[in-house]
Amino acid sequence: MAEARWPVFCAAIFAVAGCETNPVAPDLSGVEWTDVTAGGFHSCGISREGNAFCWGSNTAGQLGTGSEIAQVLRPQPVSVSALFSDIDAGLAHTCAVTEAGGVLCWGDNEFGQLGNGTDEDEFAPVTVVQEGSFVAVSAGGNHTCALDRAGRLACWGRNTNGQLGRAASEMETIPRPVETDVRFGSVSAGGSHTCAVSIDALVYCWGANQAGQLGVGSASDASFPQAAEAAFLAFRRVAAGFGHTCAVTLQGGPMCWGNGGVGQLGAEGITSVRTPVEVAGSLNVKDVTIGGESWSCAILGTGEPWCWGSNRSLGLEDSAPVSVSGDGLALVRLEAGDRHLCGLTGDGVLLCWGRGAAGQLGVGSRADALLPQRVGE
C-alpha cells in the first residue's frame, strides 16, 4: 500500500504506553455480523443492528475511537458508531454509509480522503454527506469514492494520477462527481487508480496506469473512466489493488491485469499484462479481493477462499491459486488487507487470519494466524 505506516506504530515494538495491547473491549459474544472490511493494518465490521466496530492500527485515527491519545494498537474490536449499512477500510482511513444515505469518514486525511473540506486527521467519524442517496463507499490508498442509488459516482482525496475521475490535481477535499455519463453498479478504489462495473456489465478504470492496471492496453494514466479491453466479456465485480486489478465475469471466471511479478495475476508465466487475462485453474468464483501489492483472492462458488501471489503470512510465495482456509470453509464475503484476510460466513460469523502484528485480526493478540480465527474471542 502506497504509504504504509507500519514503521511508526511504536518506537520500541509496542513497548510504550500508547501501545497497550489489552484495552477493554465490548462483549461480542453472540453478535451476528453483516459486513466486513480489511484495510492496510486495520479491519472493521458491522453487526446485524448496524453497529460498527474496528480493530488493529489506530496511528491516524482509522479505528474511529474518538481520541488522539487513544491506543495506537487495538487487537480487539472497539465500538465506532451505529446505524451504518456499508463500511470500507483504506490504507489508513475508513469510511461508511449511514442508513440515511450519508457518508462518514475517519482516520488519515493528508490528501483530503475524508472528504470534510480539510487535510487534518480525524480520530472520530466526520460528516462527508449528512443525508443522501449513497449506497456504497470504497476507501483506497489516499482517496475515496462513493456510489449513489442512481449509479453515479463521487470521489475525493488524492488525484495526482486522475484517480478521482476528473482532470489530475493534487487533491480534492470534498466529493466531486466522476466526469462520465456511464452509470455504475459497484466501485473499487485502489492505491492510485479506481475501477467500477457499469450497469451494462463493463469494467471501467481510471487513474495510475504505470503497470497496465487500467486494462486498456497501454501504460498511460487516465483521468476519466476507460473501458477495459475485454472483448465480448461481461463482468459482475471488480477489485482495484495497487499495481494490479482483478474482476469476475458473469459466468464466474476470474481475470486479472497489471503487475504480476510475484504471481498476483494468477496467470502462469505472465509477469505483467495490460489487458485482462484468465486466472489459472479454471476456477468458478463469486467475488474477488486484492491485498496490498502482491496477492489476490477469490471466493469460489462453494464459498471456499482461494488466493494467489505472495503473502508469507498466509503461506503464499509466488503461488498459483490455492485454498487458504484449511478446512473447506464456506464464506459469503472475503476482504483482503495488506497482509491479512477477513471473511464472513452465511450465519454471521466473522473470521480473520494472516498477519496480526498490528492487532488487525481482532482476536486480542498480535500473533499471525495461518488459519481463520473468530473475531472478538
C-alpha positions as CSV (number, residue, x, y, z in Angstrom):
1,M,0.0,0.0,0.0
2,A,1.3,3.4,-1.1
3,E,2.4,5.0,2.2
4,A,2.2,2.2,4.8
5,R,2.6,3.5,8.3
6,W,3.7,0.3,10.0
7,P,7.2,1.6,11.0
8,V,5.8,4.5,13.0
9,F,3.4,2.4,15.2
10,C,5.8,2.5,18.1
11,A,9.5,3.3,18.6
12,A,10.2,0.1,20.6
13,I,8.0,-2.5,19.1
14,F,4.8,-1.6,21.0
15,A,6.8,-1.0,24.3
16,V,5.4,2.4,25.0
17,A,2.3,3.5,27.0
18,G,0.3,4.3,23.9
19,C,0.7,0.8,22.6
20,E,-1.1,-1.0,25.4
21,T,-2.3,-4.3,23.7
22,N,-5.1,-5.2,26.2
23,P,-7.8,-2.5,26.1
24,V,-11.2,-3.0,27.4
25,A,-13.3,-4.5,24.6
26,P,-17.1,-4.8,24.2
27,D,-18.7,-8.2,24.7
28,L,-19.3,-9.5,21.2
29,S,-20.4,-13.0,22.1
30,G,-23.4,-13.8,20.0
31,V,-23.0,-10.9,17.7
32,E,-24.2,-11.6,14.1
33,W,-22.1,-9.7,11.6
34,T,-23.4,-8.5,8.2
35,D,-20.4,-6.6,6.7
36,V,-16.6,-6.7,7.0
37,T,-13.6,-4.8,5.5
38,A,-9.9,-5.1,5.8
39,G,-7.6,-2.1,5.4
40,G,-3.9,-1.6,5.4
41,F,-3.3,-2.7,9.0
42,H,-6.8,-2.5,10.5
43,S,-10.2,-4.1,10.0
44,C,-13.8,-3.2,10.6
45,G,-17.2,-4.8,10.7
46,I,-20.9,-4.1,11.0
47,S,-23.3,-6.0,13.2
48,R,-26.9,-7.0,12.3
49,E,-28.1,-4.0,14.4
50,G,-26.0,-1.6,12.3
51,N,-23.3,-1.1,14.9
52,A,-19.7,-0.6,13.5
53,F,-16.6,-1.9,15.2
54,C,-12.9,-1.6,14.2
55,W,-9.6,-3.1,15.4
56,G,-5.9,-3.0,14.6
57,S,-3.7,0.0,13.9
58,N,-5.0,3.4,15.0
59,T,-2.0,5.6,14.2
60,A,-4.1,8.1,12.2
61,G,-7.4,7.5,13.9
62,Q,-8.6,4.9,11.4
63,L,-10.5,3.0,14.1
64,G,-12.7,5.9,14.9
65,T,-12.2,5.7,18.7
66,G,-12.5,9.5,19.1
67,S,-9.3,10.4,20.9
68,E,-5.9,11.4,19.6
69,I,-4.3,9.9,22.8
70,A,-6.1,6.6,22.4
71,Q,-4.0,3.5,22.0
72,V,-2.5,3.2,18.5
73,L,-2.9,-0.5,18.7
74,R,-6.3,-2.2,19.4
75,P,-6.2,-6.0,19.0
76,Q,-9.8,-6.4,19.9
77,P,-12.9,-4.7,18.3
78,V,-13.9,-1.3,19.7
79,S,-17.2,0.4,19.0
80,V,-17.3,3.2,16.4
81,S,-20.8,4.3,15.8
82,A,-24.2,3.0,14.9
83,L,-26.7,2.8,12.0
84,F,-24.3,2.0,9.2
85,S,-25.2,0.0,6.1
86,D,-21.8,-0.3,4.4
87,I,-18.2,0.2,5.6
88,D,-14.8,0.2,3.8
89,A,-11.3,0.4,5.2
90,G,-8.5,2.0,3.1
91,L,-4.8,2.2,3.8
92,A,-5.1,4.3,7.0
93,H,-8.6,5.7,6.8
94,T,-12.2,4.3,7.0
95,C,-15.5,5.4,5.5
96,A,-19.1,4.2,6.0
97,V,-22.5,4.8,4.6
98,T,-25.3,5.6,7.1
99,E,-28.8,4.3,7.0
100,A,-29.8,7.8,5.9
101,G,-27.7,7.5,2.8
102,G,-25.0,9.8,4.0
103,V,-21.3,9.2,4.3
104,L,-18.9,9.5,7.3
105,C,-15.1,9.1,7.3
106,W,-12.3,9.0,9.8
107,G,-8.5,8.5,10.0
108,D,-5.7,9.7,7.8
109,N,-6.6,12.8,5.8
110,E,-3.3,14.0,4.4
111,F,-4.8,14.3,0.9
112,G,-8.4,15.1,1.8
113,Q,-9.5,11.5,1.6
114,L,-12.0,12.1,4.5
115,G,-14.0,14.5,2.3
116,N,-14.8,17.0,5.0
117,G,-13.0,20.0,3.4
118,T,-9.7,19.8,5.4
119,D,-6.5,17.8,5.3
120,E,-6.4,17.1,9.1
121,D,-6.6,13.6,10.5
122,E,-9.7,12.8,12.4
123,F,-10.0,10.2,15.3
124,A,-13.8,10.2,15.2
125,P,-16.2,10.0,12.3
126,V,-16.7,13.3,10.4
127,T,-19.5,14.0,8.0
128,V,-18.9,14.0,4.3
129,V,-22.6,14.0,3.3
130,Q,-25.2,14.3,6.1
131,E,-28.1,12.6,4.2
132,G,-28.4,11.5,0.6
133,S,-28.8,8.5,-1.7
134,F,-25.4,6.8,-1.3
135,V,-25.5,3.1,-1.1
136,A,-21.8,2.1,-1.1
137,V,-18.4,3.5,-0.4
138,S,-14.8,2.4,-1.2
139,A,-11.7,3.7,0.5
140,G,-8.4,3.4,-1.3
141,G,-4.8,4.3,-0.7
142,N,-5.3,8.1,-0.3
143,H,-8.7,8.6,-2.0
144,T,-12.3,7.6,-1.6
145,C,-15.3,7.0,-3.9
146,A,-19.0,6.6,-3.1
147,L,-21.8,5.2,-5.3
148,D,-25.4,6.6,-5.2
149,R,-28.7,4.9,-5.9
150,A,-28.8,6.2,-9.4
151,G,-25.4,4.7,-10.3
152,R,-23.5,8.0,-10.1
153,L,-20.0,8.2,-8.6
154,A,-18.4,10.9,-6.4
155,C,-14.7,10.8,-5.4
156,W,-12.4,12.8,-3.2
157,G,-8.8,12.8,-1.9
158,R,-5.6,12.5,-3.8
159,N,-5.8,13.0,-7.6
160,T,-2.3,13.2,-8.9
161,N,-3.0,10.4,-11.4
162,G,-6.6,11.2,-12.1
163,Q,-7.9,8.5,-9.8
164,L,-10.9,10.7,-8.9
165,G,-12.2,10.6,-12.5
166,R,-11.5,14.2,-13.3
167,A,-8.6,16.3,-14.5
168,A,-5.5,15.4,-12.4
169,S,-4.8,17.8,-9.5
170,E,-3.0,17.5,-6.1
171,M,-6.2,16.7,-4.2
172,E,-9.9,17.4,-3.7
173,T,-11.1,17.7,-0.1
174,I,-14.8,17.4,-0.8
175,P,-16.8,15.0,-3.0
176,R,-16.6,15.7,-6.7
177,P,-18.6,13.8,-9.4
178,V,-16.7,11.5,-11.7
179,E,-16.8,13.1,-15.1
180,T,-18.7,10.5,-17.1
181,D,-22.2,9.7,-18.3
182,V,-21.7,6.0,-17.5
183,R,-23.8,4.6,-14.7
184,F,-22.3,2.0,-12.3
185,G,-23.3,-0.8,-10.1
186,S,-20.2,-1.1,-7.9
187,V,-16.9,0.6,-7.4
188,S,-13.4,-0.2,-6.0
189,A,-10.8,2.4,-5.0
190,G,-7.3,1.1,-5.3
191,G,-3.9,2.6,-4.4
192,S,-3.8,5.2,-7.1
193,H,-6.5,4.1,-9.5
194,T,-10.2,3.3,-9.4
195,C,-12.3,0.7,-11.2
196,A,-16.1,0.2,-11.4
197,V,-18.5,-2.1,-13.1
198,S,-21.2,-0.3,-15.2
199,I,-24.8,-1.3,-15.1
200,D,-24.3,-2.9,-18.5
201,A,-21.6,-5.1,-17.0
202,L,-18.4,-3.5,-18.4
203,V,-15.3,-2.7,-16.3
204,Y,-14.1,0.9,-16.4
205,C,-10.9,2.1,-14.8
206,W,-9.1,5.4,-14.4
207,G,-6.0,6.8,-12.6
208,A,-2.5,5.5,-12.4
209,N,-1.5,3.0,-15.1
210,Q,2.2,2.5,-15.0
211,A,1.8,-1.3,-14.7
212,G,-1.2,-1.5,-17.0
213,Q,-3.6,-1.8,-14.1
214,L,-6.3,0.0,-16.0
215,G,-6.6,-2.9,-18.5
216,V,-6.8,-0.6,-21.6
217,G,-3.8,-1.9,-23.5
218,S,-1.4,1.0,-22.6
219,A,0.6,2.3,-19.7
220,S,-0.7,5.9,-19.8
221,D,-2.6,7.3,-16.9
222,A,-6.3,8.3,-17.5
223,S,-8.2,11.0,-15.7
224,F,-11.6,9.7,-17.0
225,P,-13.2,6.3,-17.0
226,Q,-11.9,4.0,-19.7
227,A,-13.4,0.6,-20.6
228,A,-11.0,-2.3,-20.1
229,E,-10.2,-4.3,-23.2
230,A,-12.1,-7.5,-22.6
231,A,-13.9,-8.3,-25.9
232,F,-17.3,-10.0,-25.6
233,L,-16.9,-10.3,-21.8
234,A,-19.4,-9.1,-19.2
235,F,-18.4,-8.6,-15.5
236,R,-20.2,-8.5,-12.2
237,R,-17.4,-7.5,-9.8
238,V,-14.0,-5.7,-9.9
239,A,-11.2,-5.1,-7.3
240,A,-8.6,-2.5,-7.7
241,G,-5.2,-3.0,-6.0
242,F,-2.0,-1.0,-6.1
243,G,-0.4,-2.2,-9.3
244,H,-3.0,-4.7,-10.5
245,T,-6.7,-5.3,-10.9
246,C,-8.9,-8.4,-10.8
247,A,-12.5,-8.9,-11.9
248,V,-15.1,-11.7,-12.2
249,T,-17.2,-12.3,-15.3
250,L,-20.9,-13.0,-15.2
251,Q,-20.0,-16.7,-15.8
252,G,-17.7,-16.8,-12.7
253,G,-14.4,-16.6,-14.5
254,P,-11.7,-14.6,-12.6
255,M,-9.4,-12.3,-14.7
256,C,-6.5,-10.1,-13.6
257,W,-4.2,-7.5,-15.3
258,G,-1.4,-5.1,-14.4
259,N,1.8,-6.0,-12.4
260,G,2.2,-9.8,-11.8
261,G,5.8,-10.1,-10.9
262,V,5.1,-12.4,-7.9
263,G,2.2,-14.3,-9.2
264,Q,-0.6,-11.9,-8.2
265,L,-2.3,-12.2,-11.6
266,G,-2.7,-15.9,-11.1
267,A,-1.8,-16.4,-14.8
268,E,1.0,-18.9,-15.3
269,G,4.1,-17.4,-16.9
270,I,2.8,-13.9,-17.1
271,T,4.5,-11.2,-15.0
272,S,2.9,-8.1,-16.5
273,V,0.0,-7.6,-18.8
274,R,-2.0,-4.5,-19.9
275,T,-5.3,-6.3,-20.7
276,P,-7.3,-8.9,-18.8
277,V,-6.0,-12.5,-18.7
278,E,-7.7,-15.5,-17.1
279,V,-6.6,-16.8,-13.7
280,A,-5.2,-20.3,-14.0
281,G,-7.1,-23.3,-12.7
282,S,-10.5,-22.8,-14.4
283,L,-11.9,-21.5,-11.1
284,N,-15.6,-20.7,-10.7
285,V,-15.7,-17.7,-8.3
286,K,-18.3,-15.4,-6.8
287,D,-16.1,-12.4,-5.9
288,V,-12.5,-11.2,-5.8
289,T,-10.4,-9.1,-3.5
290,I,-6.9,-7.7,-3.6
291,G,-4.4,-7.5,-0.7
292,G,-1.7,-4.9,-1.0
293,E,0.6,-5.1,-4.0
294,S,1.5,-8.7,-4.2
295,W,-1.5,-11.1,-3.8
296,S,-5.1,-11.6,-4.8
297,C,-8.0,-13.8,-3.5
298,A,-11.4,-15.0,-4.5
299,I,-14.4,-16.8,-3.1
300,L,-15.2,-20.0,-5.1
301,G,-18.8,-20.9,-5.9
302,T,-18.6,-23.3,-2.9
303,G,-17.7,-20.3,-0.6
304,E,-14.1,-21.5,-0.1
305,P,-11.5,-18.8,-0.1
306,W,-8.5,-19.2,-2.6
307,C,-5.5,-16.9,-3.0
308,W,-2.5,-16.5,-5.3
309,G,0.6,-14.4,-5.4
310,S,3.0,-13.6,-2.5
311,N,2.0,-13.3,1.2
312,R,4.1,-15.2,3.7
313,S,1.7,-14.6,6.5
314,L,-0.7,-16.9,4.6
315,G,1.9,-19.2,3.4
316,L,1.9,-17.9,-0.2
317,E,5.2,-17.5,-2.0
318,D,4.7,-16.7,-5.7
319,S,1.9,-19.1,-5.5
320,A,-0.7,-20.3,-8.1
321,P,-4.3,-20.3,-6.8
322,V,-4.6,-22.4,-3.6
323,S,-7.1,-22.8,-0.8
324,V,-6.3,-20.7,2.2
325,S,-8.9,-21.8,4.8
326,G,-7.5,-25.2,5.6
327,D,-10.9,-26.9,6.1
328,G,-13.2,-26.1,3.2
329,L,-14.6,-23.0,4.9
330,A,-17.7,-21.6,3.2
331,L,-17.9,-17.7,3.1
332,V,-20.3,-15.2,1.6
333,R,-17.8,-12.3,1.9
334,L,-14.0,-12.0,1.7
335,E,-11.8,-8.9,2.2
336,A,-8.0,-8.7,1.9
337,G,-5.9,-6.1,3.8
338,D,-2.2,-5.5,3.3
339,R,-1.2,-9.0,4.7
340,H,-4.4,-10.3,6.2
341,L,-7.8,-11.7,5.3
342,C,-11.3,-11.3,6.9
343,G,-14.3,-13.3,5.9
344,L,-18.0,-13.6,6.8
345,T,-20.0,-16.8,6.9
346,G,-23.6,-17.2,5.9
347,D,-24.7,-17.3,9.6
348,G,-22.9,-14.1,10.5
349,V,-19.6,-15.4,12.0
350,L,-16.7,-13.1,11.3
351,L,-13.2,-14.6,10.9
352,C,-9.7,-13.1,10.2
353,W,-6.3,-14.6,9.6
354,G,-2.8,-13.8,8.2
355,R,-0.6,-11.0,9.5
356,G,-1.6,-10.0,13.1
357,A,1.2,-7.8,14.4
358,A,-1.0,-4.6,14.4
359,G,-3.9,-6.4,16.0
360,Q,-5.7,-6.5,12.7
361,L,-7.1,-10.0,13.3
362,G,-9.3,-8.8,16.2
363,V,-8.5,-11.8,18.4
364,G,-6.9,-10.0,21.3
365,S,-3.3,-10.7,20.3
366,R,-0.6,-9.7,17.8
367,A,0.2,-13.2,16.6
368,D,0.0,-14.2,13.0
369,A,-2.5,-17.0,12.1
370,L,-2.4,-19.3,9.1
371,L,-6.0,-20.4,9.7
372,P,-9.2,-18.4,10.3
373,Q,-9.8,-17.1,13.8
374,R,-13.1,-15.9,15.2
375,V,-13.1,-12.1,15.8
376,G,-13.7,-10.9,19.3
377,E,-12.8,-14.2,21.0
